[in-house]
Amino acid sequence: MTYDEGLAERIRERLGADPGITEKRMFGGIAFLYRGNMAVGVTGDDLMVRVGPDATAAALTRPGTRVFDMTGRPMRGWVVVAGEAVAEDDVLHEWIDEGRAFAAGLPPK
C-alpha cells in the first residue's frame, strides 16, 4: 500500500528537527514516533492520530474523523482523519500537536 508522501512531508516540516522524533514504516504507511511512542502517521491519503482513550469521543466529533480500524477491531485511543480534512496547515498542525502531546505523556520506549 502506498501513502501520501506529501502529507508525510508536511508532518516532517511541523515536527522539525525534534531529536525525540523517529519515523517507522507501519500499517502500510509511515508512523512518526515521539520517544518511541507512536504519535501520528499516514496511511493511504489519511492521517492517523493517537489521541488516547479519554479524548477519542471528542476527536470523533471533529470534521473528517473516523475510528481507526484496519483489522475489524477498532484501536482504542486512535482516530483517522481524512486527507481532505487536513488540507489546511493549521488543522493539520492541531492534529500533529495533539498526537505528539499524547505520546509525550507516555514513558519513553
N, C-alpha and C positions, 0 to 999 in steps of 0.2 A: 504494500500500500504506500502511496506517495503522500506527502504532506505539503502544505503551503509554505514554501521556503520564504516567501515574502513576509508572512506573518511571523515566522520564526526569527527573521532578521529584525523585525520591529521589536520583538521581545528582547533580543540581544541588545539592541540600542537602549532600551529602557533600563535593563539590568546593568548596563555599563560594564566597568571593569571590576565589579564586586568580586573579591577573591573567594567569597563563600559560594559562588555560583559555579555549577558544573552542568554539562549537557550529557544526555544519555539517550540513545535510541530506545524507545519503548512504545508499546501499543501500536506498532506500525507507523509511528511518528517520532517526535522528538520531545524529550522532557527536560525541564530546567529544574535543577535541584539546588536548594539552599542548605548548605552544611549537611548534605547527604539526604535531605528530605525533599521529596518532590513538591514543587510549588505550583508550577504551571506547565503546560505543554501544548503541542499542536498535533492534532490527528485529522487527517484529511484537510479540509478547509476551516476547521473549527478549533477553538481554544478550549483546553481543559484547565480547570482551576480547582485547586484544593482549598476549600473554604472552611472545612471542619464540620462535624455533625451538627453543632449548635447553630450554625449560620446557613445551613443548606436550604431550609424552608424560605428564608428571606431572599436568598440568592435566586431561588427559582421563580420569584415574582418579577425579576428584572427582565427586560426585553431580550429575546433570543436564547433564553436558557432552557436547558432540559437536564434530566437526571443522567449522570454518566453511567451507561450500561452497555458494555461491549460484549458480554457473555450471557445475557439473560439474567444476571444477578447485579442489581444496581450497587455501585460503590458508594458507601456511606461517606459523606463529607466532601463529595466531588460534584461538580456540575460541568456541563459542556455549554459553551456559548457559541452560537452560530457565527461564522466568519463575518457575515454582513453586519452583525450587531456590534462588532469591534472595529468597524471601518474607520471610525474617528479615533485619533490617538488618545484623546482624554478618556474615552470609555475604556480603551484597551489598557491604558495606564492604571486606571482604577482597579481593574481585574488583576493585573500583574501585581500591583501593590498589595492587594488583599491576599493573593496566594502566597506571596513572599512573607507577609506578616504572619500568616498561619504557620508556615514552615519554620519561621524564626522562633516561634514559641515551642517548638519541639526540641528534644535533646538531639545534639549532633550525632550523626551515624559515623 
